[in-house]
Each structure stands twice: as C-alpha cells, then as structure tokens.
Amino acid sequence: MQMYQAWLLTAVESGTHVVTENVVRGPAAKWLQVSSPLWAQRLNSLWLAQLKRLAESAP
C-alpha cells in the first residue's frame, strides 16, 4: 500500500486553518474502501485531533 498525505496550514485570526489531502493506492486500499468506507474519514479525524492536542500543549 502506498500513501500520500499533504497538509496545508494557514494562519488565520482565530488560530490555524488546516486542509489535508490523502491518497492511498494498492490492493489493501481497495479492500479498505470496500470493507470500511469511512476508514479514511476516521483516520483523518484522529490525525486532526492529535495535531490539535500537540498545538494546544506547545509552550
């Protein structure tokens, strides 16, 4: 499985605007899409939650 992930972080008045893009290729990606169509959204939510925790705990 190959995975590409891009993040665009832009400073805004209220904090940071985050845009992510994920591309996954290969047989495992096809299987995940069929067996669990929401897996990419869940994974993205986890990454964003972790980014938020790290940003809020930074000195």
Contact map, one row per residue, 1 for C-alpha under 8 A:
11100000000000000000000111111000000000000000000000000000000
11110000000000000000000111000000000000000000000000000000000
11111000000000000000011110000000000000000000000000000000000
01111100000000000000111100000000000000000000000000000000000
00111110000000000001111000000000000000000000000000000000000
00011111000000000001110000000000000000000000000000000000000
00001111100000000111100000000000000000000000000000000000000
00000111110000000111000000000000000000000000000000000000000
00000011111000011110000000000000000000000000000000000000000
00000001111100011100000000000000000000000000000000000000000
00000000111110111000000000000000000000000000000000000000000
00000000011111111000000000000000000000000000000000000000000
00000000001111110000000000000000000000000000000000000000000
00000000000111110000000000000000000000000000000000000000000
00000000001111111000000000000000000000000000000000000000000
00000000111111111100000000000000000000000000000000000000000
00000000111100111110000000000000000000000000000000000000000
00000011110000011111000000000000000000000000000000000000000
00000011100000001111100000000000000000000000000000000000000
00001111000000000111110000000000000000000000000000000000000
00011110000000000011111000000000000000000000000000000000000
00111100000000000001111100000000000000000000000000000000000
00111000000000000000111110000000000000000000000000000000000
11110000000000000000011111001000000000000000000000000000000
11100000000000000000001111111100000000000000000000000000000
11000000000000000000000111111100000000000000000000000000000
10000000000000000000000011111110000000000000000000000000000
10000000000000000000000011111111000000000000000000000000000
10000000000000000000000111111111100000000000000000000000000
00000000000000000000000011111111110000000000000000000000000
00000000000000000000000000111111111000000000000000000000000
00000000000000000000000000011111111110100000000000000000000
00000000000000000000000000001111111111100000000000000000000
00000000000000000000000000000111111110000000000000000000000
00000000000000000000000000000011111110000000000000000000000
00000000000000000000000000000001111111100000000000000000000
00000000000000000000000000000001111111110000000000000000000
00000000000000000000000000000000100111111100000000000000000
00000000000000000000000000000001100111111110000000000000000
00000000000000000000000000000000000011111111000000000000000
00000000000000000000000000000000000001111111100000000000000
00000000000000000000000000000000000001111111110000000000000
00000000000000000000000000000000000000111111111000000000000
00000000000000000000000000000000000000011111111100000000000
00000000000000000000000000000000000000001111111110000000000
00000000000000000000000000000000000000000111111111000000000
00000000000000000000000000000000000000000011111111100000000
00000000000000000000000000000000000000000001111111110000000
00000000000000000000000000000000000000000000111111111000000
00000000000000000000000000000000000000000000011111111100000
00000000000000000000000000000000000000000000001111111110000
00000000000000000000000000000000000000000000000111111111000
00000000000000000000000000000000000000000000000011111111100
00000000000000000000000000000000000000000000000001111111110
00000000000000000000000000000000000000000000000000111111110
00000000000000000000000000000000000000000000000000011111110
00000000000000000000000000000000000000000000000000001111111
00000000000000000000000000000000000000000000000000000111111
00000000000000000000000000000000000000000000000000000000111
